[in-house]
Amino acid sequence: MIAAIVLALHVLAAVVWVGGMVFAYVMLRPVAATLLEPPLRLQLWSAVFERFFPWVWAAVVALLGTGLWMIFALFGGFAEARWHVHLMLALGVLMMLLFIHLFFAPYRRLRMAVAAGDWPAGGKALGRIRRIVAVNTVLGVIVVAVAAAGRYL
């Protein structure tokens, strides 16, 4: 029963994080770029990230905690875990490091620029965020595919 709860929490955390990035990057970003002038677009993204990033932090903690629990409790530790578990962990940690950088560097600069009405600086910060989110979205989709199919390969 505990394993089922841990696995469900792990999957839900991945869905929130990866699904949120896919929605933001693939759906919201193109519409915002088309319909909104830079000041409104930057304010929108700052507000969206303010709501989304606490969920990402929760997902990061849940994914790392539940993933490590499963490695040791279900798979017999790192030595016994199959290749796809190692790949998921490596890519997940890379995604977490990219998010931590995004949060403490370009997102901080975006918030400061929006608060100051410095739209060029905000645009530059948002561009950096966009590139990191693009990489993390691709990595997240790969992790989901590995999670779904890895044990069968």
C-alpha positions, 0 to 999 in steps of 0.5 A, spaced: 500 500 500 505 504 501 509 503 495 502 505 491 501 511 494 509 513 493 508 511 486 502 515 485 505 521 489 511 521 484 507 520 478 502 526 480 508 530 481 511 529 474 505 530 471 504 537 475 511 539 473 512 537 466 505 538 464 505 545 467 511 546 462 508 543 456 502 548 457 506 554 458 511 553 453 507 550 447 500 553 449 500 560 453 507 562 450 505 563 443 498 566 445 501 571 450 507 573 445 501 574 439 496 578 443 500 582 449 505 588 448 511 587 452 509 590 459 503 586 459 506 580 457 512 580 462 507 582 468 503 576 466 509 571 466 511 574 472 504 572 475 504 565 472 511 563 475 509 566 482 503 561 482 507 555 478 513 555 482 511 553 489 508 547 485 514 546 482 518 546 488 513 541 491 514 537 485 522 537 486 521 535 493 516 530 492 520 527 486 526 526 489 524 524 496 519 518 492 524 517 487 530 515 492 525 511 496 523 507 491 530 506 489 532 503 496 525 500 498 523 497 491 529 496 487 534 494 492 538 500 491 542 503 486 546 497 484 540 493 483 536 498 479 536 498 472 538 503 467 532 506 466 531 508 473 539 511 473 537 515 467 530 518 470 534 520 476 540 523 472 535 527 468 531 529 474 537 531 477 539 535 471 532 538 471 532 540 478 538 544 477 536 547 471 530 549 475 534 552 481 538 556 477 532 559 473 528 560 480 534 564 483 537 568 477 533 569 471 526 569 475 529 573 480 531 578 475 524 578 471 521 580 478 525 585 479 525 588 472 517 588 472 517 591 479 521 597 476 518 597 469 524 595 466 521 592 460 528 591 456 531 587 462 524 583 463 524 581 456 532 579 457 530 575 463 524 572 460 528 570 454 533 566 459 527 563 462 524 561 456 530 557 453 531 553 460 524 551 460 525 549 453 530 544 455 527 542 461 520 541 457 524 536 452 528 533 458 521 532 462 518 529 456 524 524 455 523 522 463 516 521 462 517 516 456 523 512 459 518 512 466 513 509 461 517 504 457 524 503 460 522 497 464 520 493 457 527 495 453 
